Amino acid sequence: MGVQMRTKTEETAEPLIENNNKDGVEEPLKPQPPQKREILWATAIYLTTWHVLAVICTILYWKNVKVATILWSLLVGFIGQFGVTAGVHRCYSHRAYKAKYPLQIILLACYSVAGQYRVTDWVHDHRLHHKFSDTDGDPHNAKRGLFFSHIGWLMQRGHPEVFRRSKTIDMSDIDNNPLVQFHTKYYWFFKITFCFVLPVLVPIFCWNESWMEAIGISGVLRFVIFTNMTFSINSLAHFWGTKPYDTRIKPVQNMALAILTTGEGWHNYHHAFPWDYRAEEYGGNFTNPTTIVLDLFAKIGWAYDCKTPSADLVRQVATKHGDGSWSEVPVEECK
């Protein structure tokens, strides 16, 4: 399935650190003293309301909700998570593999279930995050604290460097993708239908769940929990864990997060090798079901040109820049 990526980075055995400003055009980011940012009150109230509602729904409806509704909510949550991890993250943001139209439709439908913001905005912010990771040019700069990198960055006006550096992000592939543009045009329809209406109606009409339990658990609580799982990669995965690949960057390896986010918690590796479609070194396993599913799609040809660094490059980078916790395990190359 596909080919291995070969870059100048690999020739020099250096990881791709996208915030090191290697384009030779822009001046390096200079640290600036902390400044108060304008609070976006509408967004702050919106996000706070969702979390308060989640607590209320847990207290009022968890006791009487049916087991089938809980299982359904988990299934819906992980379907949305797949749309994030395999879709907007690995496919659209990093172009770590290519997806044929049938798979792209599935990815966009799954992403709609997650109920996050427009694909174009998600991809833009994530590419900016990698290019200027943990600097003032990073929308959710982890050096500004755990709360800021988790959710606070959405509640206030971005740093001036974020707006300035935004102009350097190439979005031509996304702008020219007809499926993504169609999804963006009808964003609210897809979000409301797939994230809220269908997840609530299925328990009501399929196993006679009550309206309030369906809305409270399958709607509100599920949405808040799985949205925070995505947020945790911007926050927790930049604070607690090991750095077997590169100690020069803030992202870390965290198995618990990898399990919760279907494979995205191996963050030190991901920032060292962001083009790897697996987002971690050892391929699909119980900590990375996203890769397992992508490999299944590869077998029928819907996912192709999967990119991976060579085992030799990974070894060199980990030996030269890692914290010593890396151990060599045979890598199954992308077929």
N, C-alpha and C positions, 0 to 999 in steps of 0.2 A: 504494500500500500504506500505509494508515494516515494519520495526521495529524501535523502538526508540533506540538511541545509549546510552549505559550506560558505563561510564568510571569512573576511580578513581577521575577524575576531578569533576564529578558530586557528588560523595560521600562527597567530602570536600567542595562543593559549591564554588569552585574556577573556574574562566573561564580559557579556554585553551590559555594561553599567550605563543606563540611559540618562542618568542625571549628571554625567561627567562632561557634558557639553563638547562632544567630539566632532560637531559639525563644522567647526572652524570658522563660523560666521558670527555667532552671537558671543557677547562678552559673558564671562562667568557670573553666576548669581552671587551677589554680595550679601552677607548677613546684615539684616536690618534690626534695629531695636523694636521690641514688641509695640504694637499700636492697637488702639481700640478700633474695632470694626463695627460698621453699622449692622445692627441686628435686623434680620428680616422677620418681622413680627408675624406676618401671615404664615410663613413657613414654620416658624417656631411653634406657633399655636396649633397648626395642623399636625405636626409631628407629636407634640405633647398630648394632644387630644387622642390620637390613635393609641398611645401607650396607656393613658388613663382608662380608655375604653377596654383595652385588653385586660387590665387588672380587674375592672368591674365585671367583665364577662366571665373571667375565671372564677371569681367569687360567686356569682349568681348562677352560672349555668354548668360548671364543670361537674357538679355533684350528680346531675340528672341526665347528662348527655350520654347517648348510646355509644358502646364500644365501636360499632361500625362507623359512626361519625368521626371518632378520634382517628381510626385507621385511615378513613377517607381523607381527613385533613392532613395527615402525614404524607399520604400519597400525593395529594395536590401540591403540598409544600415542596416535595422533592422533585416533582415534575417542573415546577417553576424554577427550582434550583438548577436543574439541568439546562434550562433555557439561558440561565445566567452563565454558568460555568462553561458549557460546551458552545453556547451561542455567542452572546455579546462579548464574552471574555476571550476564549481561545480562538474562535473562528473570526469574528468581526474585528476585535481590538488588535489581536496579535497576528492574525492571518497565519496561525500555526498549522492550519490544514485548510483544504478547500472543501466546500460542500456543494453538491449538486442541488438543483432546485427543490426536489422532494424533501431533502434533508433540511434545506433552509426554511422551508415552510414549517416543518416540524419544530425547528429551533425557535422561529419567531412566535409560533403558537405557544410553545412552552414558556418563552420569555414573557408573553402576555399574561400567563398565569401568575408569574412573580409579581406583576403589578408595579414594576419599577419605572423609571422615567424613560424618555424616548431613546431608542437605540442610538441615534446620532449623538445625543448628549452623553450617553453612557460611554460610548466608544471614545469620544473626544476627551472626556475627563480622564479616562483610564490611560490613554496614550500620553496625556499631559503628565499624569502621575508617574508613569515609568520614565519619561524623558527627564523630568526634574524631581525625581523621587526624594521626599523628605527635605525639600527646600521650600523657599517662599513661592516658587513656581508650581508647587504641588498643591492641588485643590484641597487635599486632606492630609497635609503635612503632619506626620506623626510626632515631629519634634515640638509641636505646639500642644501636646498632651493627648492623653487617652480619649477623653470626652470629645475633644475637637476632631480627632481623626475618625472617631466612630460615627458621630451624628452632628456635632456642633458646627462642622464646616458647612452644613446645609442651612444652618440657622442664621448665618451672618454673611455680609458682603465679602466676596473673595479678596484676597490680597492683591494689590496692584500688579505684582509680578505674575499672578495667575492670568490676569487679563492680557498683559503684555506678551507672555509666552504662548498664550492660546493661539496667536497668529502663526506660530511656527509649526502647528500640527497639520499634517497633510490628511485631509478627509476625502480626497477625490474618489477613492474606491467605494466609500460608503455613499457618497453623493451620487455615484453612477450605478448603484445597485438598485434595480427596479423593485425588487421585493422589499428591501429595507425602506425605500421611499414610499411604497404603498402602505407599509405598516405604519410609517411615521404620519402619513396623511390621515389615516383612520385610527390613530393612536388611542384616543379616548374610547372608541367603540370596542377595540380589542381588549383594552385594560379592564373596563367595566364588565364586559361580558365574560372574559376568561378568568379574571382574578376574583370577581365578586359574585356575579349572578349565577353562573353554572356551579361553582363550588358550594353555594348555599342551596340551590334548588335540588341537586342530586340527593342529598340526605332526606329532604322533605318528601320527595315523590318516590324515591326508591325503597326506603325503609321506614317511612312515616315518622321521621324525626320532627320535633316541634320547631316552629319557626324561630323562636328566640334562641334555642340551643344551636340550631344550624347557623344562624347569623353570628352569634357570639363566639362559637368555637371554630366552625369551618370557615367563617368569614373573617372576623376581626382578629381573634387570637392567632390563627394560622398565619395571617398576613404579617402581623407584627413580629412574631417569632422568626419567621424565615427571612424577613427583611433585615432583622438584626444579625442573622447569620452571615448575610452578605456584608453588612457593615463591619463585622468582626475581623474580616480579612484586612480592612484598612486600618484597624486599630490593634486588636490583640496580636495579630500576626506580625506586628512591628515592635512588639514589646517583650514577650516571654517565649523563649525557646532557644534552640541551638543555631549555630552558624557554620555548618560543615563545609559550605562552599565558598563563602565570602564574608569575612569579618568587617570589611570596609563599608558595608551597607547595613541599614537598620532592620530589614525584614529577617524573620527567623523561621525555623522549622517547628511546627506544632502539630503533633499527631491528633490531639483532641479536636482541633479546628479542622483538620483534614477530614476526619470522619463526619463532623457536623455539616461541612460544606461540600461534601461529595468529592473531595480531592484537592481543594484549594489551599490547604493549610501548610503545604510544603513551600513556604514563601521565600525562604532564602534561596532555594534552588530556582524558583520561578523568576526572581529578579536577576539572578545570575544568567539564566538561559530562558528569557521570556518567549522565545520562538518555539520552544518544545511543546508539542500538542498535548503531551501528557501532564505538563505542569509539575512533574516530579521525575526522579531518575529511573525508578524501577518498574514503571508500567502499571497496568491496571491491577488492583487488588482491593481488599475490603475497605481500604482508606481512600480509594480513588475510583469509585464506580463510574464516574463520568468517562474515564478512559476506557473502561470495559465496554460501555455502550458505544463509544466512538469506534472502537475496534470492530464491533459487530456491524456497524454501518459501513465500515471499510471493506468488510468481507463481501458485501453486496455492491460495492463500488460507489456508494453515495457519499462517503468521505474518502478523500484521496490527497496525495501530495502532503502527507503528514511529515512534519519536520522534527528532527531530533538532532542534538549534538552528538558527535562521536564519543564513544566510551573513553578514548584517549584524551579528548579535550576536557571532559568532566574530571578525569583523574588529575590532569595537570592543574586545573583551576582549584580543585579541592586541596591538593597538596600544597600549592603555593599560597592560597589566600584563606583557606578554611581554618576553623578553630581546633582541628585535630579530631573531631568526632566522626568524620567521614570514614566509612569502611567500604571497600570495593565489593560489589555484588555483581554477578554477571547481568548485563543489560540486554534485554530482548529488544532488538532493533525493530523499528516500525516496518511491518511487512508491506 
